[in-house]
Every structure is written in structure tokens, then in C-alpha cells.
Amino acid sequence: MEIWVDRIIPFDLALHSSDGYGELLITQDETEMTARLLRGIEESGKKVKVRKVTLDRFVKENAVKRVDFIKIDAEGAEREIIKGAKETIKKFKPRMAIAAYHLPDDKKVIPELVLSIRDDYKYKLVNKGEEKDLFFF
């Protein structure tokens, strides 16, 4: 399999449902490192100010010609990212893999949200031990 490292461009920003700035909390325990946008919850860890942008704005500002695949595993911010990607999802109907285990009702709410944007998606829930992902196609 060929890897196109020269085609990967990192951006210093967080996808979200609105543009602006927020605090990203970075924590580390013995088993994992977690980074997520703070939602008014006091937690310990390193806080970093980050630019938030919608996927729709990112696609427009960077003149992205097509979007084939979206992967979201954002520690509970999956819904906010989807809300900020409505036009991209409508226009391109990308295949998507979305984590559905961070919030208790993810398995119900995420499909409802995606189908409210485009009702022609089919989807499947895949269990990987404690992690569950929704695949939209």
C-alpha cells in the first residue's frame, strides 16, 4: 500500500459547529491521551486555546473540490462537528465513520442528525469491544 505522506497537511484548529475560539483540554493517564474542547466542565490537564472552525468553512476557504470520507472520533464533540458539516455532507455525501460511544445516546442521536441532513444514507453500527462506531454509506 502506497502512503502519500507528502499530501498530508496538518492544520492547527478544531472542527466544531461554530467558528471562533475555545479551550482544548489535553489530559494523559496511564492508558491514553485525550484531547477535547471544554464544555464548562472543570477538569485537570493542560488547557490550550484553539481556533474552532466548521468543516463547511474549512472546505470553502481551502477550495476543497471533493470530500470522499470523514472520520470523527472527538471525545463527545462528534455531534457538533456534524452540525458544522451540513453543507459538505449535503453536497458530497461522503462515507463516514463516526465514534458512537462517548455520550450515552450517541447510537440514537448521531444517525438522526446525519439523516436529517441527507436521508439517503444507510448506516451500520460496529462494536469493537468498548468502542462503537457508526459507518455511513
LINRA-V254686 format. One line per field, one symbol per residue. psi: psi as a letter, one per 40 degrees, with the letter a starting at -180 (. if undefined). A space follows every 50 residues. Layout:
psi=???
//
This chain:
psi=hhhgdeehhihgihiaeiiaiihhhhihaddihhhihifehhiiahhhhi hiiidddddddefhdihdhhhhgffeeddddddeeddddddegiiihhhf edideddddddddddddheeiiihhhhgbdihihhh.
//
